[in-house]
Amino acid sequence: MSNSASRYFHVHLVSDSTGEGLRQLLDKALLFFPGHSPIVHMHTLVRAPQDLAAVLERLEEEPGLVVHALSAPAQRKRLEAFCQEQGLPHMAALDALVEMLSAYLNTHEKLVRSPRPALDEHYFARMRALDYAMMHDDGQNAETLDEADIILIGLSRTSKTPTSIYLANQGYRTANIPFVAGQELPERLFRLKRPLIVGLVASTQTLSGIRRNRLADIGADARAGAVDAYADRQDIAREVQALKKLCARYDWPVIDVTRRAVEETAAMIVNLYRQHHEKLEKET
């Protein structure tokens, strides 16, 4: 990647365990690069050949840096050979440390099995964040929104729930609230200062197509007017403008998720959260 490359770049963390250690290592390394934000793809429990095949397919779609902790020699060899063929920078995160320990302890230990995940405070914080996200999905339990780190307000089919879960898996307590033009949002939302509040929108064409497909999946009857009410482009355009207007009024950032992967949206939100947190610290 050149010095002029975009601040957003892809990083693939590949592990035959939970990948938590790789994530922590990456987070610490990124402290030295405040001007860039990674789009992190977590590939965990990669143990069977078909698991790795799915990872390689994803690497073809969204190439970037690869950091892995794979124990099985065949899996490692296959991944590293693929990265070399594709010209992708890659590294085995544990090799240098294991070799140093082996030399110091005068042993010949190798990576032969996956280490058990450490049940430390970071692990339990992530579990609490996941619990919070599930309890605050789709506008639930609005009375405890003040406990959130991040609150997503989005139109239907803008990936609110997947983004919330992804952020929670990184340790951010995330709530999401559906936005429907004409329906009131929780009153306490407008008094919150600590959580970062972000609006999620998408293009009218994209939302219309997704919503039509969703209605078809659940067997909605177009003759009953469900499609017209939910997937009409003019109605969607009004929803988008209404949410943008609301966010502008309260100085909430808006992200257009059209053609964005959940990982990319989450990376942008994390960057906004850090800026928001820094601003709060300066004000206190």
C-alpha positions as CSV (number, residue, x, y, z in Angstrom):
1,M,0.0,0.0,0.0
2,S,1.4,3.4,-1.0
3,N,1.6,6.4,1.3
4,S,-1.2,8.0,-0.7
5,A,-3.6,5.0,-0.3
6,S,-7.0,5.4,1.3
7,R,-7.2,5.6,5.1
8,Y,-9.5,2.6,4.9
9,F,-7.9,-0.8,4.1
10,H,-8.7,-4.5,4.5
11,V,-7.1,-6.7,7.1
12,H,-8.0,-10.4,7.4
13,L,-7.4,-12.1,10.7
14,V,-7.5,-15.9,10.2
15,S,-7.5,-18.2,13.3
16,D,-8.4,-21.7,14.1
17,S,-9.5,-20.5,17.5
18,T,-11.5,-17.4,18.5
19,G,-9.1,-14.9,16.9
20,E,-9.3,-12.7,20.0
21,G,-5.6,-12.5,20.4
22,L,-5.1,-11.5,16.8
23,R,-7.6,-8.7,17.3
24,Q,-5.9,-7.4,20.4
25,L,-2.5,-7.5,18.6
26,L,-3.9,-5.6,15.7
27,D,-5.6,-3.0,17.9
28,K,-2.3,-2.3,19.7
29,A,-0.3,-2.1,16.4
30,L,-2.8,0.4,14.9
31,L,-2.1,2.9,17.7
32,F,1.0,3.7,15.8
33,F,-1.1,4.6,12.7
34,P,-3.8,7.0,13.8
35,G,-4.4,8.3,10.3
36,H,-5.7,5.0,9.0
37,S,-8.7,2.8,9.8
38,P,-8.8,-0.9,9.0
39,I,-11.8,-2.8,7.7
40,V,-11.3,-5.9,9.8
41,H,-12.5,-9.3,8.6
42,M,-12.5,-11.9,11.3
43,H,-12.2,-15.5,10.1
44,T,-12.5,-17.7,13.2
45,L,-12.6,-21.5,13.9
46,V,-10.9,-22.1,10.5
47,R,-10.2,-25.8,10.9
48,A,-11.7,-27.8,8.1
49,P,-10.5,-27.4,4.4
50,Q,-13.9,-26.0,3.5
51,D,-13.5,-23.3,6.2
52,L,-10.2,-22.2,4.6
53,A,-11.7,-22.3,1.1
54,A,-14.3,-19.8,2.3
55,V,-11.5,-17.5,3.6
56,L,-9.6,-17.7,0.3
57,E,-12.8,-16.8,-1.6
58,R,-13.2,-13.7,0.7
59,L,-9.6,-12.7,0.1
60,E,-10.1,-12.7,-3.6
61,E,-13.2,-10.5,-3.2
62,E,-11.6,-8.0,-0.7
63,P,-7.8,-8.4,-0.8
64,G,-5.7,-6.9,2.0
65,L,-3.2,-7.7,4.7
66,V,-3.5,-11.2,6.2
67,V,-2.5,-12.1,9.8
68,H,-3.0,-15.7,10.8
69,A,-2.7,-18.1,13.7
70,L,-3.3,-21.5,12.1
71,S,-1.8,-24.6,13.7
72,A,-2.4,-27.3,11.1
73,P,0.6,-27.3,8.7
74,A,-1.5,-28.1,5.6
75,Q,-3.8,-25.2,6.3
76,R,-0.9,-22.8,6.9
77,K,0.8,-23.9,3.7
78,R,-2.3,-23.5,1.6
79,L,-3.1,-20.0,3.0
80,E,0.5,-18.8,2.6
81,A,0.8,-20.2,-0.9
82,F,-2.4,-18.4,-1.9
83,C,-1.2,-15.1,-0.4
84,Q,2.1,-15.4,-2.3
85,E,0.2,-16.1,-5.6
86,Q,-2.1,-13.1,-5.0
87,G,0.7,-10.8,-3.8
88,L,-0.9,-10.3,-0.4
89,P,1.2,-9.3,2.6
90,H,0.9,-12.0,5.2
91,M,2.4,-13.1,8.5
92,A,2.0,-15.9,11.1
93,A,1.5,-13.9,14.3
94,L,2.8,-16.5,16.8
95,D,5.8,-17.9,15.0
96,A,8.4,-15.4,16.2
97,L,7.3,-15.7,19.8
98,V,7.1,-19.5,19.8
99,E,10.6,-19.7,18.2
100,M,12.0,-17.4,20.8
101,L,10.4,-19.3,23.7
102,S,11.6,-22.6,22.2
103,A,15.2,-21.4,22.0
104,Y,15.1,-19.9,25.5
105,L,13.5,-22.9,27.1
106,N,15.7,-25.3,25.0
107,T,12.7,-27.1,23.7
108,H,11.3,-27.8,20.2
109,E,7.7,-27.0,20.7
110,K,5.6,-26.4,17.5
111,L,2.2,-25.0,16.9
112,V,0.3,-28.3,16.9
113,R,-3.0,-27.4,18.4
114,S,-5.2,-24.4,19.0
115,P,-4.8,-22.6,22.3
116,R,-7.9,-22.3,24.4
117,P,-9.2,-18.7,24.5
118,A,-8.3,-16.7,27.5
119,L,-11.2,-15.9,29.8
120,D,-9.9,-12.5,30.7
121,E,-11.7,-9.2,31.3
122,H,-11.6,-8.3,27.6
123,Y,-13.4,-11.6,26.8
124,F,-16.1,-11.0,29.3
125,A,-16.5,-7.3,28.2
126,R,-17.1,-8.6,24.7
127,M,-19.7,-11.0,26.0
128,R,-21.4,-8.2,27.9
129,A,-21.4,-6.1,24.7
130,L,-23.0,-8.9,22.7
131,D,-25.7,-9.4,25.4
132,Y,-26.4,-5.7,25.3
133,A,-26.7,-5.7,21.5
134,M,-29.1,-8.5,21.5
135,M,-31.2,-6.9,24.3
136,H,-31.3,-3.6,22.4
137,D,-32.0,-4.9,18.9
138,D,-34.6,-3.2,16.8
139,G,-35.5,-0.5,19.4
140,Q,-35.9,-2.8,22.4
141,N,-35.3,-1.7,26.0
142,A,-35.0,2.0,25.2
143,E,-34.9,2.9,28.9
144,T,-31.3,1.7,29.1
145,L,-30.0,3.5,25.9
146,D,-27.8,5.6,28.1
147,E,-25.6,2.6,28.7
148,A,-24.7,2.3,25.0
149,D,-21.4,3.2,23.5
150,I,-23.0,3.4,20.0
151,I,-26.6,3.8,18.8
152,L,-27.6,3.1,15.2
153,I,-30.7,4.7,13.8
154,G,-31.5,3.2,10.4
155,L,-34.0,2.7,7.7
156,S,-35.4,-0.8,7.3
157,R,-32.8,-3.1,5.5
158,T,-29.7,-1.0,6.1
159,S,-28.0,-3.8,8.1
160,K,-28.6,-2.4,11.5
161,T,-28.6,-5.7,13.3
162,P,-25.5,-7.2,11.6
163,T,-23.6,-4.0,12.1
164,S,-24.6,-3.9,15.8
165,I,-23.5,-7.5,16.3
166,Y,-20.2,-6.9,14.5
167,L,-19.5,-3.8,16.7
168,A,-20.5,-5.7,19.8
169,N,-18.0,-8.5,18.9
170,Q,-15.3,-5.8,19.1
171,G,-16.5,-4.8,22.6
172,Y,-18.8,-1.8,21.8
173,R,-22.2,-1.9,23.4
174,T,-24.4,-1.1,20.5
175,A,-28.1,-0.5,20.2
176,N,-30.1,-0.1,17.0
177,I,-33.4,1.7,16.4
178,P,-35.5,1.5,13.3
179,F,-36.4,4.7,11.7
180,V,-39.9,5.0,10.0
181,A,-41.0,8.4,8.8
182,G,-43.9,9.6,10.9
183,Q,-43.2,7.3,13.9
184,E,-41.6,8.8,17.0
185,L,-38.2,7.8,18.3
186,P,-37.6,7.3,22.0
187,E,-37.7,10.6,23.8
188,R,-34.6,9.9,25.9
189,L,-32.6,9.5,22.7
190,F,-32.5,13.3,22.2
191,R,-31.0,13.9,25.7
192,L,-28.1,11.5,25.4
193,K,-24.6,12.9,25.2
194,R,-22.2,10.0,25.9
195,P,-23.2,7.5,23.2
196,L,-22.3,8.1,19.6
197,I,-25.5,8.2,17.5
198,V,-25.2,7.4,13.8
199,G,-27.8,7.4,11.1
200,L,-27.7,4.6,8.4
201,V,-29.2,5.2,5.0
202,A,-28.9,3.7,1.5
203,S,-29.8,4.6,-2.0
204,T,-33.5,4.4,-2.9
205,Q,-32.9,1.9,-5.7
206,T,-30.9,-0.4,-3.4
207,L,-33.4,-0.3,-0.6
208,S,-36.3,-0.8,-3.0
209,G,-34.7,-3.9,-4.5
210,I,-33.8,-5.4,-1.1
211,R,-37.2,-4.7,0.3
212,R,-39.0,-6.3,-2.6
213,N,-36.8,-9.4,-2.3
214,R,-37.6,-9.5,1.4
215,L,-41.3,-9.3,0.8
216,A,-41.0,-12.1,-1.7
217,D,-39.0,-14.2,0.7
218,I,-41.8,-13.9,3.4
219,G,-44.5,-14.4,0.8
220,A,-46.1,-11.0,1.1
221,D,-49.0,-10.4,-1.2
222,A,-48.3,-7.5,-3.6
223,R,-52.0,-7.2,-4.3
224,A,-52.5,-6.3,-0.7
225,G,-50.4,-3.2,-1.2
226,A,-47.5,-4.4,0.9
227,V,-45.0,-3.8,-1.8
228,D,-46.3,-0.3,-2.6
229,A,-46.2,0.7,1.0
230,Y,-42.8,-0.7,1.8
231,A,-40.7,-0.7,-1.4
232,D,-42.0,2.3,-3.3
233,R,-39.0,4.5,-4.3
234,Q,-40.7,7.8,-3.7
235,D,-41.7,6.7,-0.2
236,I,-38.1,5.5,0.5
237,A,-36.7,8.7,-0.8
238,R,-38.8,10.6,1.7
239,E,-37.7,8.3,4.5
240,V,-34.0,8.9,3.6
241,Q,-34.5,12.7,3.5
242,A,-36.4,12.6,6.8
243,L,-33.6,10.7,8.6
244,K,-30.9,12.9,7.1
245,K,-32.8,16.0,8.2
246,L,-33.2,14.6,11.7
247,C,-29.5,13.8,12.0
248,A,-28.5,17.2,10.7
249,R,-30.6,18.8,13.4
250,Y,-28.9,17.0,16.2
251,D,-25.4,16.9,14.6
252,W,-25.5,13.1,14.2
253,P,-23.2,11.6,11.5
254,V,-24.9,9.7,8.6
255,I,-23.4,6.8,6.8
256,D,-24.6,5.6,3.4
257,V,-24.3,1.8,3.5
258,T,-25.0,1.4,-0.3
259,R,-22.4,-1.2,-1.6
260,R,-20.6,-1.2,1.7
261,A,-19.8,-4.4,3.6
262,V,-20.8,-4.6,7.2
263,E,-17.1,-4.6,8.1
264,E,-16.5,-1.3,6.2
265,T,-19.5,0.4,7.8
266,A,-18.3,-0.8,11.3
267,A,-14.8,0.5,10.6
268,M,-16.2,3.9,9.8
269,I,-18.4,3.9,12.9
270,V,-15.4,2.9,15.1
271,N,-13.4,5.8,13.7
272,L,-16.3,8.2,14.4
273,Y,-16.6,6.7,17.9
274,R,-13.0,7.4,18.7
275,Q,-13.4,11.0,17.5
276,H,-16.6,11.4,19.6
277,H,-14.9,9.9,22.7
278,E,-11.9,12.3,22.3
279,K,-14.2,15.3,22.0
280,L,-16.1,14.2,25.2
281,E,-12.8,13.9,27.1
282,K,-11.7,17.4,26.1
283,E,-15.1,18.8,27.2
284,T,-14.9,17.2,30.7
